[in-house]
Amino acid sequence: MSFTAKVVTAPKQRSHCLVVAVYEGGKLSPSAQAIEEAGGQLGALCKREGFKGKAGQTLLLLSPTGISAERLLVIGMGKAPVSANDYRKAVDKGLLALKNTACKDLCLCLGEVSVKDRDAQWQARQVAELLGAQQYRFTRFKSSSPDDNFAPSKIVFGCQETSQVNLAKAGLETGAAVAKGVALARELGDLPGNVCTPTYLANEAKQLARGQTKLSVKVLEEKQMKELGMGSLLSVSAGSEEPAKLIVMTYQGGAKSAAPVALVGKGITFDTGGISLKPGQGMDEMKYDMCGAASVLGTMKTLIELQAKINVVAIVAAAENMPDGRATKPGDIVTSMSGQTIEILNTDAEGRLVLCDALTYSARFKPKAVVDVATLTGACVIALGSHATGLYSNEDSLAEALLNAGEEANDRAWRMPLWDEYQKQLDSNFADIANIGGREAGSVTAACFLSRFVKKTPWAHLDVAGTAWRSGANKGATGRPVSLLVQYLLNQR
């Protein structure tokens, strides 16, 4: 799929489909007005079909008079000036309206749309990201291909002014790269646990680094982790035939002297709950318990695509949590890499057990900030639902940077408390810390647990249990929070 941007004259633009905007109340955009003047039909057709220009409304016309394109897609933008949400909704619904067409060549005259607090670069990026999201299909285990024919190969973002062209091209490049990273994260999440094992994730990281000068990968095996004292992480894989892996990806895109940002991903490739066995209903979705790791890999994919000028260390703690005669039992006490002892009261609170050793390990890279990503707690789903990622941080400026990146990327997070009062819930009679803190504020106490392993380093924890995948008829990984992470990293350059 190729993307470009240029100034276009709508009636003369040749393509399989020309896309123009109409605002609420029937007000035509400049390109739509030009088509109306050339053919004299557009306004009447909109009126006839009851098209009022509401955000997300669409009208597809075949072979209309007055234009050189084969089709004309009119999309409603809502009230002008357009909000960022209405713009994304309009573009998403517009692309969806082409799902059953054979269009290979699209021209979207959207550079002329005024979006509040956004420029042509942002607008073009949304087109590339949304198109990428709609093109994603998980068909690896399907015996037949999907029925829809929509697979465009050429996308033109139509600009109103020459000054917008370079901005739009940059936005298309970023959006296409983000879309590839999101697609990788979704594919890894959607893979079944019998395929996507810790070893598979390690091989995927190695594949990303193949032929790349900026990315190197090191994989620590269980023997090496034992030598490092990672008793917490290894307690999770103790009951599995699949060996745990600590995957370390080093991306050197900035100056050698610049401190990196560290990303840490939870990679539980399947979570039965261990001895604290989960209920059978819905357990198939526990293949998604590695979506934190998937998003970290997806983010690295995007950085490679963009050849971003920043230093990043990505660490994936990968393990499978299974019940077995050798499995960790409730009440067992393990020693983490940090030296802190942990009483494991519930083996289903395993994500924090792999993350804490990975967080300790990240300190050797002397990062300027650490961001961990994990499908950590069902409590976060209860608190925030599926719309916002839970954000916890020991540093206000880091939290603000991530929140702003989420708003900009439309991959929003919401900051939750990380107060000392919650730490008492993790007290243990027999060890330095317990791995659960009771029913109250479960997502908060999980973050409090992790906070004990980062010391003074600026750190943030993203709980994506509610945002990393969807259940029900549209079950599948979302690829979140790749967009948020990429935006945050790009803002650090």
Secondary structure, DSSP 8 states (H G I E B T S, - for coil): -EEEEEE--GGG--SSEEEEEE-TTS-B-HHHHHHHHHHS-HHHHHHHTT----TT-EEEEES-TT-SSSEEEEEE--SSSB-HHHHHHHHHHHHHTTTTS---EEEE--TTS-BTT--HHHHHHHHHHHHHHHH----TT-SS--S-----SEEEEEESSGGGHHHHHHHHHHHHHHHHHHHHHHHHHHS-TTTS-HHHHHHHHHHHHTT-SSEEEEEE-HHHHHHTT-HHHHHHHTT-SS--EEEEEEEE-S-TTS--EEEEEEEEEEE--TTS---STTGGGGGGGGHHHHHHHHHHHHHHHHT-SSEEEEEEEEEEE---TTS--TTEEEE-TTS-EEEES-TT--HHHHHHHHHHHHGGG--SEEEEEE---HHHHHHHTTTSEEEEES-HHHHHHHHHHHHHHT--EEE----GGGGGGG--SSSSEES---STTHHHHHHHHHHTTSTTS-EEEEE-TTTSEE-GGG-EE--TTHHHHHHHHHHT-
